[in-house]
Amino acid sequence: MRHAQHQVVSRRMIRAAASGTLALALVAGFSPVGPAGPAHPLLPAATAAARSTPARQLSRLSLDQRVGKVLMMGVPATGASSTTLKTLTRYHVGNVFLSGRGYGGTAATHSVVAKINATVSPAATGSLPRFIATDQEGGYVQVLNGPGFTDMPTALHQGTWSTSYLQSQATKWARQLRSAGVNVNLAPVGDTVPSAAFAPHNAPIGYFHREFGYTSQHVAADVDAFTRGMKAGGVAPVVKHFPGLGRVTRNTDTSMNVKDTTTTRYTAYRRPFARAANNGTRWIMVSNAYYTKIDSRHIGTFSPVIMKTMLRHDLAFKGIVISDDLCNAKQLSPWSYATRAKTFFKAGGTMLLCVNPAAIPTMHTALVAEAKASPAFRKVIDAAALEVLDTQAGN
């Protein structure tokens, strides 16, 4: 998409932490941000839930809350309306994506996030905190701007830096995000555009200089540096868009029937995603394109071959498989919101990203109904919610 967290703390760190606010914050998935700002305070109602194991947390959630835990809803970076806040609470939405563009700086963003976090409650989220994400790649794709946020260059420019410098810059950018209350960044782009000559014809990536370079080795090294820097700064990186959008010509956000007719299951262009999985990155986003040589019948976010076989089996990925936007993307036009939601989870997805808040009620209702009707699907939702809780706990 143009425009989810492996915490940098471990169980050992949590056990070693002194009792009190710090330990509770770590367990809840809110690590301190160091020099960039203070640790995120926990709501008092969240502390009891934060002490528990993910399995115990899951056991205390209702079905409605479990479904909410595997949804990420778009909220304007400039602030949530009263209607949007009601949607967050009524449909128990467990994760938020700050969308669009905000220019108020870190202080303004912190205020926006505080209002979102104020809706955490026993009834809404089971007192569990939310992942708060945004899209901070750099260049044409930087949601948060203004005082306190660096004006980030494009990934293509970042790709000219040494990996050590890129990592240090990513750590700085992550600390800025943490100081504003954001703990997940839907970046970096792991897609490889095959050449500079093709880049202008690659609508979603190359046209906007979102690629780090033109070989999978180059991209893998920079994805590794960017993800390590983000994690060092306390923010979970999300590597996207598996298995790659570097070879398509049209953009799934704005076009239908977008196809990659070249990429195969064992393509070398998997390398950046494989390296991210190996270095402990816990979030990978799946593309909405068709891959005719992998699974011609399903788009990536509906494909068991791509999510289960390639990601889980071939790459041994453990973590959150998040969708690209399943609500506003033109590629999804042929399917109802309900079908999109159910098909994504049945195919192996963990968290559904929906940038359009108005679609959440339909999706949530459909998922709850399907889980009530099908014990097998209920297990799918439970497993996805547990994966989110495990990732949030830093497991």
C-alpha positions in Angstrom: 0.0 0.0 0.0 1.2 3.6 -0.7 0.5 5.4 2.2 2.1 -4.7 12.6 5.3 -5.9 16.5 8.1 -7.9 17.7 9.1 -6.1 20.8 12.8 -5.6 21.5 12.3 -7.0 25.0 12.4 -10.7 25.9 11.0 -12.6 28.7 14.4 -12.6 30.4 14.4 -8.8 30.3 10.9 -8.7 31.7 11.9 -11.0 34.6 15.0 -9.0 35.2 13.2 -5.7 35.2 12.4 -4.1 38.6 8.8 -4.6 39.8 6.4 -1.7 39.1 5.6 0.4 36.1 8.6 -0.6 34.0 7.9 -4.3 34.3 4.2 -3.9 33.6 4.9 -1.7 30.6 7.3 -4.3 29.1 4.8 -7.1 29.5 2.1 -5.0 28.0 4.2 -4.3 24.9 5.1 -0.7 25.8 8.9 -0.5 26.1 10.7 2.7 27.1 11.8 4.9 24.3 15.0 6.1 25.9 16.3 9.6 25.1 13.5 10.3 22.6 10.8 10.5 25.3 9.3 8.9 28.3 7.9 5.4 28.6 4.2 5.0 27.8 2.1 5.0 30.9 -0.2 2.1 31.3 -3.9 2.6 32.0 -4.6 1.3 35.5 -7.3 -1.1 34.1 -4.7 -2.7 31.8 -2.2 -3.7 34.5 -3.9 -6.9 35.6 -4.2 -8.1 32.1 -0.7 -7.1 31.3 0.7 -9.4 34.1 -1.0 -12.5 32.5 0.4 -14.9 29.9 -1.0 -14.5 26.3 -3.0 -17.8 26.7 -4.6 -16.5 29.9 -5.3 -13.2 28.3 -7.0 -14.9 25.4 -9.1 -17.0 27.7 -10.6 -13.9 29.3 -11.6 -12.3 25.9 -15.0 -12.7 24.5 -15.4 -13.8 20.9 -16.2 -10.3 19.9 -13.0 -9.1 21.6 -11.0 -11.9 20.0 -12.2 -10.8 16.5 -11.4 -7.2 17.4 -7.9 -8.2 18.4 -7.1 -9.4 14.8 -8.3 -6.2 13.2 -6.3 -3.0 12.5 -8.5 -0.1 11.6 -7.5 3.1 9.9 -7.8 6.4 11.9 -6.8 9.7 10.4 -3.5 10.9 11.6 -5.1 14.2 12.3 -7.4 12.6 14.9 -10.4 10.3 15.3 -13.9 11.6 15.1 -16.5 10.7 17.7 -18.0 8.2 15.2 -14.6 6.6 14.7 -14.0 6.3 18.4 -17.4 4.7 18.9 -16.5 2.1 16.2 -13.2 1.3 18.0 -15.1 0.6 21.2 -18.3 -1.0 19.9 -16.4 -3.4 17.7 -13.6 -4.0 20.1 -10.9 -3.0 17.6 -7.5 -4.1 18.9 -5.2 -2.2 16.6 -5.1 1.2 14.9 -3.3 2.5 11.8 -2.8 6.2 11.6 -3.6 7.0 8.0 -3.4 9.9 5.5 -1.0 12.7 6.4 -0.4 14.6 9.6 1.8 17.7 9.9 1.4 18.6 13.6 4.6 16.9 14.7 5.2 14.5 17.6 3.3 16.4 20.2 0.1 16.6 18.1 0.4 12.9 17.2 0.9 12.0 20.9 -2.4 13.8 21.6 -4.2 11.8 18.9 -2.8 8.5 20.2 -3.8 9.4 23.8 -7.4 9.8 22.8 -7.3 6.5 21.0 -5.7 4.8 24.0 -8.3 6.3 26.3 -10.9 4.0 24.8 -9.0 0.9 26.1 -11.3 -0.7 28.7 -12.4 -4.0 30.0 -15.5 -3.9 27.7 -13.7 -2.7 24.6 -10.4 -4.5 24.5 -10.4 -6.7 27.6 -8.1 -4.0 29.1 -5.4 -4.9 26.6 -3.4 -2.2 24.9 -3.5 -1.7 21.1 -0.8 -1.8 18.6 -0.6 1.8 17.1 0.8 1.7 13.6 1.6 4.2 10.8 3.4 4.2 7.5 6.7 5.9 7.8 8.9 4.7 4.8 10.2 8.1 3.7 9.9 10.1 0.5 6.4 10.0 -0.9 5.2 7.7 1.8 5.5 9.4 5.2 2.3 9.8 7.2 3.7 11.7 10.2 5.4 15.0 9.6 6.2 18.3 11.4 8.2 19.2 14.5 10.0 16.2 15.9 9.7 14.1 12.8 12.6 13.9 10.4 11.9 14.6 6.7 12.9 11.1 5.5 14.3 10.6 2.1 13.0 7.9 -0.3 14.1 4.3 0.1 16.0 4.6 -3.1 18.0 7.4 -1.6 18.4 5.4 1.7 19.7 2.6 -0.4 22.8 4.7 -1.3 23.8 4.8 2.4 26.0 2.3 4.2 23.9 -0.3 6.1 25.4 0.9 9.4 24.3 4.5 8.7 20.8 3.3 7.6 20.4 1.3 10.8 21.3 4.3 12.9 18.9 6.6 11.0 16.1 4.0 11.4 16.7 3.9 15.1 16.4 7.7 15.3 13.2 7.6 13.2 11.8 4.8 15.5 12.5 6.9 18.6 10.5 9.7 17.1 7.6 7.4 16.5 7.8 6.0 20.0 7.8 9.5 21.5 4.5 10.1 19.6 2.9 6.9 20.9 3.4 4.8 17.7 4.8 1.2 18.2 4.5 -0.3 14.7 5.7 1.0 11.4 4.4 -0.5 8.1 7.8 -0.3 6.6 10.3 -1.1 5.1 9.4 -2.1 1.5 11.1 -5.5 0.8 10.0 -5.5 -2.9 12.8 -5.7 -5.5 12.3 -3.8 -8.7 14.3 -5.7 -11.4 16.0 -2.6 -13.0 16.2 1.1 -13.0 14.8 1.1 -16.6 11.7 -0.8 -15.4 11.2 1.3 -12.3 9.1 4.1 -13.9 6.7 1.4 -15.2 6.3 -0.3 -11.8 3.3 1.8 -10.5 3.3 0.9 -6.8 7.0 0.8 -6.0 9.5 2.0 -8.6 7.5 5.0 -9.8 7.7 6.4 -6.2 11.3 5.3 -5.5 10.1 3.0 -2.7 12.7 0.3 -3.5 16.1 0.2 -1.8 17.8 -1.0 -5.0 17.6 -3.3 -8.0 19.0 -6.6 -6.7 17.5 -8.9 -4.0 20.9 -8.9 -2.2 21.0 -5.1 -2.0 17.3 -4.9 -0.9 17.8 -7.7 1.7 20.8 -5.9 3.3 18.9 -2.6 3.6 15.7 -4.3 4.8 17.9 -6.0 7.5 19.4 -2.6 8.5 16.1 -0.8 8.5 14.3 -3.5 10.6 17.2 -3.7 13.1 17.2 0.0 13.5 13.4 0.2 14.0 13.5 -2.6 16.7 16.4 -0.9 18.4 14.3 2.2 18.7 11.4 0.3 20.1 9.1 0.1 17.1 8.1 -3.1 15.2 8.9 -3.0 11.5 6.5 -4.5 9.0 8.2 -5.8 5.8 6.0 -5.6 2.8 4.6 -6.7 0.3 5.2 -10.4 0.2 6.0 -12.1 -2.2 6.9 -8.8 -3.9 5.3 -6.0 -6.0 8.5 -5.1 -7.9 7.4 -6.8 -11.2 3.8 -5.6 -11.6 2.9 -2.6 -13.7 -0.3 -1.5 -12.1 -1.1 -0.6 -8.4 -3.6 -2.7 -6.4 -4.7 0.4 -4.6 -6.0 2.0 -7.8 -6.5 -0.9 -10.3 -8.3 -4.2 -10.5 -6.9 -7.5 -11.8 -3.3 -6.6 -11.0 -1.1 -9.6 -11.9 2.5 -10.7 -11.5 3.1 -13.2 -14.3 6.8 -13.8 -13.5 7.4 -14.5 -9.8 7.6 -18.2 -8.7 7.5 -19.9 -5.4 11.3 -20.1 -5.1 12.1 -16.7 -6.6 15.3 -15.0 -5.5 13.1 -12.0 -4.7 12.0 -13.7 -1.5 15.5 -13.0 -0.1 14.6 -9.7 1.7 11.6 -11.3 3.4 13.6 -14.5 4.3 16.3 -12.4 5.9 13.8 -10.4 7.8 12.2 -13.6 9.1 15.6 -14.9 10.1 16.5 -11.8 12.0 13.5 -12.0 14.2 11.1 -9.6 12.5 7.6 -10.5 13.6 5.5 -8.7 11.0 5.2 -9.4 7.3 2.6 -7.8 5.0 1.1 -9.8 2.1 0.4 -8.2 -1.3 -3.1 -8.0 -2.9 -1.7 -8.9 -6.4 -2.3 -12.1 -8.2 0.8 -14.3 -8.8 -0.1 -16.5 -11.7 2.9 -18.8 -11.4 2.3 -19.4 -7.7 -1.5 -19.4 -7.2 -3.4 -18.1 -10.3 -6.8 -18.4 -8.6 -6.2 -16.2 -5.5 -4.8 -12.8 -4.8 -2.0 -12.9 -2.3 -4.1 -12.1 0.7 -6.5 -14.9 -0.2 -3.8 -17.5 -1.0 -3.0 -20.4 1.3 0.0 -21.1 -0.9 1.5 -17.7 -0.3 0.7 -17.3 3.4 0.9 -20.9 4.6 3.2 -22.7 2.2 5.6 -19.9 1.3 5.7 -17.8 4.4 5.0 -20.3 7.2 6.7 -23.4 5.7 9.3 -22.2 3.2 10.5 -19.2 5.2 9.6 -20.6 8.6 8.1 -17.2 9.5 6.7 -16.9 13.0 4.7 -13.8 13.7 1.9 -11.7 12.4 0.9 -12.1 8.7 -0.9 -8.8 8.1 -2.9 -8.0 5.0 -2.4 -5.0 2.8 -5.5 -2.8 2.9 -8.6 -5.0 2.3 -11.1 -2.2 2.3 -10.2 0.7 0.0 -7.9 -1.1 -2.5 -9.5 -1.2 -5.9 -8.2 -4.8 -6.4 -10.6 -6.0 -3.8 -13.7 -4.5 -5.6 -15.2 -7.9 -6.7 -15.6 -9.1 -3.2 -17.9 -8.0 -0.3 -16.4 -6.8 2.9 -17.6 -10.0 4.6 -16.1 -12.3 2.0 -12.8 -10.4 2.1 -12.5 -10.8 5.9 -13.5 -14.5 6.1 -11.3 -15.5 3.1 -8.2 -13.8 4.4 -8.3 -15.6 7.8 -9.2 -19.0 6.2 -6.2 -18.6 3.9 -3.8 -18.1 6.8 -3.8 -14.5 7.7 -3.3 -13.2 11.2 -4.3 -9.5 11.2 -6.6 -7.7 8.7 -5.8 -4.1 7.8 -8.8 -2.0 6.9 -8.1 1.6 6.3 -11.8 2.5 6.0 -13.5 2.6 9.5 -16.9 2.4 7.9 -16.2 -1.2 6.7 -15.3 -2.5 10.2 -18.8 -3.2 11.5 -19.6 -5.4 8.5 -16.3 -7.3 8.7 -16.4 -7.7 12.5 -20.0 -9.0 12.4 -19.2 -11.4 9.6 -16.2 -12.9 11.4 -18.1 -13.3 14.6 -21.0 -15.0 12.9 -18.7 -17.4 11.0 -16.9 -18.3 14.2 -20.2 -19.1 15.9 -21.3 -21.2 13.0 -18.0 -23.0 12.4 -15.9 -24.5 15.2 -13.0 -24.8 12.7 -13.2 -21.1 11.9 -13.4 -20.3 15.6 -10.1 -22.1 16.1 -8.6 -20.0 13.2 -9.6 -16.8 15.0 -8.4 -18.0 18.3 -5.0 -18.9 16.8 -4.7 -15.6 15.1 -5.6 -13.7 18.3 -3.1 -15.7 20.3 -0.4 -14.9 17.7 -1.1 -11.2 18.2 -1.0 -11.5 22.0 2.3 -13.5 21.8 3.9 -10.9 19.6 2.6 -8.1 21.8 4.2 -9.8 24.8 7.5 -10.1 23.0 7.4 -14.0 22.8 
